[in-house]
Amino acid sequence: MSKQKVSYLTPLIVLMVNLFIIMVGIGLVIPIVPYYIEAFNASGRELGFLIAIFAFMQFLFAPIWGRLSDKIGRKPLVALGMFGFAAGEFIFAYASGLWMLFLSRAVAGIFGSALMPTAMAFVADVTPEKDRGKGMGMLGAAMALGIVIGPGIGGWLAEIELNLPFILAGIAAALGGIVSIFFLPESLSAEDKETAKQQEKTSLLLNMASALKSEIGFLLILIFTISFALANFQAIFGFYMLKKFGYDPSEVGILVAVTGIVGVVVQGTLIGRLTNRFGEKKVVKGSLLLSAIGFLSMTFAFNYATVLLTISLFFLGNSLVRPSVNALLSKMAGQNQGMVMGLNNSFLSLGNAIGPVLAGLLFEWNLELPYWFGAFLMLVTLIGMRVWLSKSKTTVLRL
């Protein structure tokens, strides 16, 4: 694959800011959307679907945007994603009915999914392989910071005016799109785009089925299980803390903020050093084990300090494994960076959509069950990783 001579530091900063804005926009919904649901006389079932539709749209559209970014370039897709996400935020801010909330989340999911795989593909285009893990880690740090700050910003601004967080998020996303137009270079050459255009068109389901049968199939399954586990963890975390310890929202908020900071620090500073020293494969195996320990140990926590310690273990493992898997995928993607990162985002979104549903069902049976199941899933995935490594010999994807 021919590479443009693009310094990756400046565009990486632009992409980090854009992803931060997107994740803040996603996170600020968490404390506010129940009030919207109540205002429109909706039920918890509608709330569940409203959360799920965002991830489902990402699942459907991420591969489409990813393949399109291979054909027309990364820069247009980044700008389009930001402007589309801004539109979704403005729709939510001025919603006059429940249907507008669903429209808003669908639009935000569709265009948000244009940015995430394209940003990862951009980093893969312009970074040498030895810096790939570091670049993916910096993107992950920006996303983690946005998710951590988003709920706090949303709750604080909503005290002034309920729709103010969405108005400001829409303005920030629109500004991010404008900055991308003027300051983000294109990372693909004309030759790369022409090669991508000549590839045969296939449907999302066929792409997913083909990818699952290819050399990267297990890594895509791994992406699904990691996102499923995180969504499983987060979906009922507030209820779990309330039922088991009686913690109020402010106490839960501190826990989320601290563990989020752990994720930011790990992805921004530690992941690059670890992958350079041990390689992505060893980091992934160690991170899966650490995540499983975090899941299990949290069920034995007995006070605020032990809760903070055990969930920090989980987030430490989860923060290490994501960019490491992304780096492995990008190294195997060859000339299909956009398409593979789009598939990556689809499997991630599918896990995000299914995880909360199953977590809620398990929680109704036993409040500890979601976390025991999460630990079991991480251990099974670790075993699968060891089997895959023993059989995998191909280093570049063939499609």
C-alpha positions as CSV (number, residue, x, y, z in Angstrom):
1,M,0.0,0.0,0.0
2,S,1.5,3.4,-1.0
3,K,1.4,5.9,1.8
4,Q,1.1,9.7,1.7
5,K,3.9,11.5,3.4
6,V,1.7,12.8,6.2
7,S,3.0,13.7,9.6
8,Y,0.6,12.0,11.9
9,L,0.9,14.2,15.0
10,T,-1.2,17.1,13.8
11,P,-4.0,15.0,12.2
12,L,-3.9,12.7,15.2
13,I,-4.7,15.7,17.5
14,V,-7.6,16.7,15.2
15,L,-9.0,13.2,15.2
16,M,-8.6,12.9,19.0
17,V,-10.6,16.2,19.5
18,N,-13.3,15.0,17.1
19,L,-13.6,11.6,18.8
20,F,-13.7,13.3,22.2
21,I,-16.6,15.5,21.0
22,I,-18.5,12.5,19.7
23,M,-18.0,10.5,22.9
24,V,-19.0,13.5,25.0
25,G,-22.2,13.7,22.9
26,I,-22.8,10.1,23.5
27,G,-22.0,10.3,27.3
28,L,-24.1,13.3,28.1
29,V,-27.3,11.5,27.1
30,I,-26.9,9.1,30.1
31,P,-28.1,11.4,32.9
32,I,-30.6,13.4,30.9
33,V,-32.5,11.0,28.7
34,P,-34.7,9.6,31.5
35,Y,-36.1,13.1,32.0
36,Y,-37.0,13.2,28.3
37,I,-38.6,9.8,28.5
38,E,-40.7,11.0,31.5
39,A,-41.7,14.2,29.7
40,F,-43.1,12.2,26.8
41,N,-44.9,9.7,29.1
42,A,-42.8,6.8,27.8
43,S,-41.7,3.6,29.6
44,G,-38.5,1.9,30.4
45,R,-39.0,-0.3,27.3
46,E,-38.8,2.8,25.1
47,L,-35.8,3.9,27.0
48,G,-34.0,0.6,26.3
49,F,-34.8,0.8,22.6
50,L,-33.7,4.5,22.5
51,I,-30.3,3.4,23.8
52,A,-30.1,0.4,21.5
53,I,-30.9,2.2,18.3
54,F,-27.7,4.2,18.4
55,A,-25.5,1.1,18.6
56,F,-27.7,-0.7,16.0
57,M,-27.2,2.1,13.5
58,Q,-23.5,2.0,14.1
59,F,-23.6,-1.7,13.5
60,L,-25.3,-1.3,10.2
61,F,-23.4,1.7,8.8
62,A,-19.9,1.4,10.0
63,P,-18.7,-1.1,7.3
64,I,-20.4,1.0,4.6
65,W,-18.5,4.2,5.8
66,G,-15.3,2.2,6.2
67,R,-15.3,0.9,2.7
68,L,-16.4,4.3,1.3
69,S,-13.4,5.9,3.1
70,D,-11.1,3.5,1.2
71,K,-12.6,4.7,-2.1
72,I,-13.0,8.5,-1.6
73,G,-10.6,9.2,1.2
74,R,-10.6,9.6,5.0
75,K,-11.0,13.4,5.2
76,P,-14.4,13.7,3.6
77,L,-15.8,10.9,5.8
78,V,-14.4,12.5,9.0
79,A,-16.0,15.9,8.1
80,L,-19.3,14.3,7.1
81,G,-19.4,12.3,10.3
82,M,-19.0,15.4,12.4
83,F,-21.7,17.4,10.6
84,G,-24.1,14.5,10.6
85,F,-23.6,13.9,14.3
86,A,-24.2,17.6,14.9
87,A,-27.5,17.3,13.2
88,G,-28.5,14.5,15.4
89,E,-27.7,16.5,18.5
90,F,-29.8,19.5,17.3
91,I,-32.7,17.2,16.6
92,F,-32.6,15.9,20.2
93,A,-32.3,19.4,21.6
94,Y,-35.5,20.6,19.9
95,A,-37.5,17.3,20.0
96,S,-41.2,17.8,20.4
97,G,-42.1,14.1,20.5
98,L,-40.7,10.7,21.2
99,W,-40.3,10.0,17.5
100,M,-37.8,12.9,17.2
101,L,-35.7,11.4,20.0
102,F,-35.5,8.1,18.1
103,L,-34.7,10.0,14.9
104,S,-32.0,11.9,16.7
105,R,-30.3,8.8,18.0
106,A,-30.6,7.1,14.7
107,V,-29.0,10.0,12.9
108,A,-26.2,10.4,15.5
109,G,-25.5,6.6,15.3
110,I,-25.3,6.6,11.5
111,F,-22.9,9.5,11.2
112,G,-21.0,8.8,14.4
113,S,-20.1,5.5,12.9
114,A,-18.6,7.3,9.9
115,L,-16.0,8.9,12.1
116,M,-14.7,6.1,14.3
117,P,-13.5,3.5,11.8
118,T,-12.3,6.3,9.5
119,A,-10.2,7.8,12.3
120,M,-8.6,4.4,13.1
121,A,-8.0,3.8,9.4
122,F,-6.3,7.2,9.1
123,V,-3.9,6.4,11.9
124,A,-3.2,3.0,10.3
125,D,-2.4,4.9,7.0
126,V,0.1,7.3,8.4
127,T,1.8,5.5,11.4
128,P,4.7,3.0,11.1
129,E,3.8,-0.4,12.5
130,K,6.0,0.2,15.6
131,D,3.9,3.3,16.5
132,R,0.5,1.7,15.6
133,G,-0.4,0.6,19.1
134,K,0.5,4.1,20.5
135,G,-1.6,5.9,17.9
136,M,-4.6,3.6,18.5
137,G,-4.1,4.1,22.3
138,M,-4.2,7.9,21.9
139,L,-7.5,7.7,20.0
140,G,-8.8,5.3,22.7
141,A,-7.7,7.8,25.4
142,A,-9.6,10.6,23.7
143,M,-12.7,8.4,23.5
144,A,-12.4,7.3,27.1
145,L,-12.0,10.8,28.3
146,G,-15.1,11.9,26.4
147,I,-17.2,9.1,27.9
148,V,-16.0,10.0,31.4
149,I,-16.6,13.8,31.1
150,G,-19.8,13.5,29.0
151,P,-22.2,12.5,31.8
152,G,-20.9,15.1,34.2
153,I,-21.1,17.9,31.6
154,G,-24.6,16.7,30.6
155,G,-25.8,16.7,34.2
156,W,-24.3,20.1,35.0
157,L,-25.6,21.9,31.9
158,A,-29.0,20.3,32.2
159,E,-29.5,22.1,35.5
160,I,-29.4,25.4,33.5
161,E,-31.6,24.1,30.6
162,L,-32.5,20.6,29.8
163,N,-31.6,20.8,26.1
164,L,-28.5,23.0,26.5
165,P,-26.0,20.0,26.5
166,F,-27.3,18.9,23.1
167,I,-27.2,22.4,21.7
168,L,-23.6,22.8,22.7
169,A,-22.6,19.3,21.6
170,G,-24.1,20.1,18.2
171,I,-22.1,23.3,17.9
172,A,-18.9,21.6,19.0
173,A,-19.4,18.8,16.4
174,A,-20.1,21.3,13.6
175,L,-16.9,23.2,14.5
176,G,-15.0,19.9,14.5
177,G,-16.3,19.3,11.0
178,I,-15.1,22.7,9.9
179,V,-11.7,22.2,11.5
180,S,-11.4,18.9,9.7
181,I,-12.0,20.5,6.3
182,F,-9.2,23.0,6.8
183,F,-6.6,21.2,8.9
184,L,-6.9,17.5,8.3
185,P,-4.8,16.2,5.3
186,E,-5.9,13.3,3.2
187,S,-3.9,10.1,4.1
188,L,-4.8,8.1,1.0
189,S,-3.1,8.5,-2.4
190,A,-5.1,8.5,-5.7
191,E,-3.6,5.0,-6.4
192,D,-5.0,3.6,-3.1
193,K,-8.5,5.0,-3.8
194,E,-8.5,3.6,-7.4
195,T,-7.5,0.2,-6.1
196,A,-10.4,0.2,-3.6
197,K,-12.9,1.3,-6.2
198,Q,-12.1,-1.7,-8.3
199,Q,-12.9,-4.1,-5.5
200,E,-16.1,-6.1,-5.8
201,K,-19.1,-4.7,-3.9
202,T,-20.7,-7.0,-1.3
203,S,-23.4,-6.6,1.3
204,L,-22.8,-6.0,5.0
205,L,-23.8,-9.5,6.0
206,L,-21.7,-11.0,3.3
207,N,-18.8,-8.8,4.4
208,M,-19.2,-9.9,8.0
209,A,-19.6,-13.6,7.1
210,S,-16.5,-13.4,4.8
211,A,-14.5,-11.6,7.4
212,L,-15.4,-14.1,10.1
213,K,-14.1,-16.9,7.9
214,S,-10.9,-15.0,7.2
215,E,-7.6,-14.6,9.1
216,I,-9.1,-11.7,11.2
217,G,-12.3,-13.5,12.1
218,F,-11.3,-14.3,15.6
219,L,-10.1,-10.7,16.2
220,L,-13.6,-9.5,15.2
221,I,-15.2,-11.9,17.6
222,L,-12.8,-10.6,20.2
223,I,-13.9,-7.0,19.5
224,F,-17.5,-8.2,20.0
225,T,-16.9,-9.9,23.3
226,I,-14.8,-7.0,24.6
227,S,-17.6,-4.4,23.8
228,F,-20.2,-6.8,25.0
229,A,-18.4,-7.2,28.3
230,L,-18.0,-3.5,28.8
231,A,-21.7,-2.8,27.9
232,N,-22.7,-5.6,30.2
233,F,-20.6,-4.0,33.0
234,Q,-21.8,-0.5,32.5
235,A,-25.5,-1.1,31.8
236,I,-26.5,-2.2,35.3
237,F,-23.5,-0.7,37.3
238,G,-25.6,2.1,38.8
239,F,-28.4,-0.3,39.8
240,Y,-25.9,-2.8,41.2
241,M,-24.3,-0.1,43.3
242,L,-27.7,1.1,44.5
243,K,-29.0,-2.4,45.4
244,K,-25.9,-3.7,47.0
245,F,-24.4,-0.7,48.7
246,G,-27.1,2.0,48.5
247,Y,-24.8,4.5,46.8
248,D,-26.3,7.7,45.4
249,P,-25.7,9.1,41.9
250,S,-22.9,11.4,43.1
251,E,-21.0,8.4,44.7
252,V,-21.5,6.4,41.5
253,G,-20.4,9.3,39.4
254,I,-17.1,9.5,41.3
255,L,-16.5,5.8,40.7
256,V,-17.1,6.2,37.0
257,A,-14.9,9.3,36.8
258,V,-11.9,7.7,38.6
259,T,-12.1,4.5,36.6
260,G,-12.4,6.5,33.4
261,I,-9.3,8.5,34.3
262,V,-7.5,5.1,34.7
263,G,-8.6,4.2,31.2
264,V,-7.4,7.6,29.8
265,V,-4.0,7.3,31.5
266,V,-3.5,3.7,30.4
267,Q,-4.5,4.3,26.8
268,G,-2.6,7.6,26.5
269,T,0.7,6.6,28.1
270,L,1.0,2.9,29.0
271,I,-0.3,1.0,26.0
272,G,2.4,2.1,23.6
273,R,5.2,1.1,25.9
274,L,3.6,-2.3,26.7
275,T,3.0,-3.2,23.0
276,N,6.5,-2.1,22.0
277,R,8.0,-4.2,24.7
278,F,5.8,-7.3,24.7
279,G,3.8,-7.1,21.4
280,E,0.1,-6.8,21.0
281,K,-0.7,-10.5,21.3
282,K,0.8,-10.8,24.8
283,V,-0.8,-7.6,25.9
284,V,-4.2,-8.8,24.7
285,K,-3.9,-12.1,26.6
286,G,-2.8,-10.3,29.8
287,S,-5.6,-7.8,29.5
288,L,-8.3,-10.4,29.1
289,L,-7.1,-12.1,32.3
290,L,-7.0,-8.8,34.1
291,S,-10.6,-8.0,33.0
292,A,-11.8,-11.4,34.2
293,I,-10.2,-10.8,37.6
294,G,-11.8,-7.4,37.8
295,F,-15.3,-8.8,37.0
296,L,-14.9,-11.6,39.6
297,S,-13.3,-9.5,42.4
298,M,-16.0,-6.8,42.2
299,T,-18.6,-9.3,43.4
300,F,-16.5,-9.6,46.6
301,A,-16.1,-5.9,47.2
302,F,-17.5,-4.8,50.6
303,N,-17.0,-1.0,50.8
304,Y,-16.3,2.0,48.7
305,A,-12.5,1.6,48.5
306,T,-12.7,-2.1,47.5
307,V,-15.3,-1.3,44.8
308,L,-13.0,1.4,43.4
309,L,-10.1,-1.0,43.4
310,T,-11.9,-3.8,41.8
311,I,-13.6,-1.9,39.0
312,S,-10.3,-0.1,38.3
313,L,-8.8,-3.6,37.7
314,F,-11.5,-4.2,35.1
315,F,-11.1,-0.9,33.4
316,L,-7.3,-1.3,33.4
317,G,-7.7,-4.6,31.5
318,N,-10.4,-3.3,29.1
319,S,-8.4,-0.1,28.4
320,L,-5.3,-2.2,27.4
321,V,-7.0,-4.8,25.3
322,R,-9.0,-2.5,22.9
323,P,-6.1,-0.5,21.2
324,S,-4.0,-3.7,21.2
325,V,-6.7,-5.6,19.2
326,N,-7.2,-2.5,16.9
327,A,-3.5,-2.5,16.2
328,L,-3.4,-6.2,15.4
329,L,-6.4,-5.7,13.0
330,S,-4.8,-2.7,11.3
331,K,-1.5,-4.7,10.7
332,M,-3.5,-7.5,9.1
333,A,-5.8,-5.3,7.0
334,G,-3.3,-4.4,4.3
335,Q,-5.0,-2.2,1.7
336,N,-8.4,-2.8,3.3
337,Q,-7.9,-0.5,6.3
338,G,-11.2,1.4,6.0
339,M,-13.3,-1.7,5.4
340,V,-11.7,-3.7,8.2
341,M,-12.0,-0.8,10.7
342,G,-15.7,-0.4,9.6
343,L,-16.2,-4.1,10.3
344,N,-14.4,-3.6,13.6
345,N,-16.9,-0.8,14.5
346,S,-19.9,-3.0,13.5
347,F,-18.9,-5.9,15.8
348,L,-18.2,-3.4,18.5
349,S,-21.6,-1.8,18.1
350,L,-23.3,-5.2,18.0
351,G,-21.7,-5.9,21.4
352,N,-22.8,-2.5,22.7
353,A,-26.4,-3.2,21.6
354,I,-26.7,-6.8,23.0
355,G,-24.7,-6.4,26.2
356,P,-27.2,-4.1,28.1
357,V,-30.1,-6.3,27.1
358,L,-28.6,-9.5,28.5
359,A,-27.2,-7.7,31.5
360,G,-30.7,-6.5,32.4
361,L,-32.1,-10.0,32.1
362,L,-29.4,-11.6,34.2
363,F,-29.7,-8.8,36.8
364,E,-33.3,-9.7,37.3
365,W,-32.3,-13.3,38.2
366,N,-29.4,-12.4,40.4
367,L,-27.6,-9.0,40.9
368,E,-24.2,-10.7,40.8
369,L,-24.9,-12.8,37.7
370,P,-23.9,-10.2,35.0
371,Y,-20.5,-9.9,36.5
372,W,-19.9,-13.6,36.9
373,F,-21.0,-14.1,33.3
374,G,-18.6,-11.3,32.2
375,A,-15.7,-13.0,34.0
376,F,-16.6,-16.4,32.3
377,L,-16.8,-14.7,28.9
378,M,-13.4,-13.1,29.4
379,L,-11.8,-16.4,30.4
380,V,-13.4,-18.3,27.4
381,T,-12.1,-15.5,25.1
382,L,-8.6,-15.8,26.6
383,I,-8.6,-19.6,25.8
384,G,-9.9,-18.8,22.3
385,M,-7.1,-16.3,21.9
386,R,-4.5,-18.9,22.8
387,V,-5.9,-21.4,20.3
388,W,-6.1,-18.7,17.6
389,L,-2.5,-17.7,18.1
390,S,-1.4,-21.4,17.9
391,K,-3.0,-21.8,14.5
392,S,-2.6,-18.3,13.0
393,K,0.2,-17.9,10.5
394,T,-1.1,-15.3,8.1
395,T,0.0,-11.7,8.9
396,V,-1.9,-9.9,6.0
397,L,-5.6,-10.2,5.2
398,R,-6.5,-11.7,1.9
399,L,-10.0,-10.8,0.5
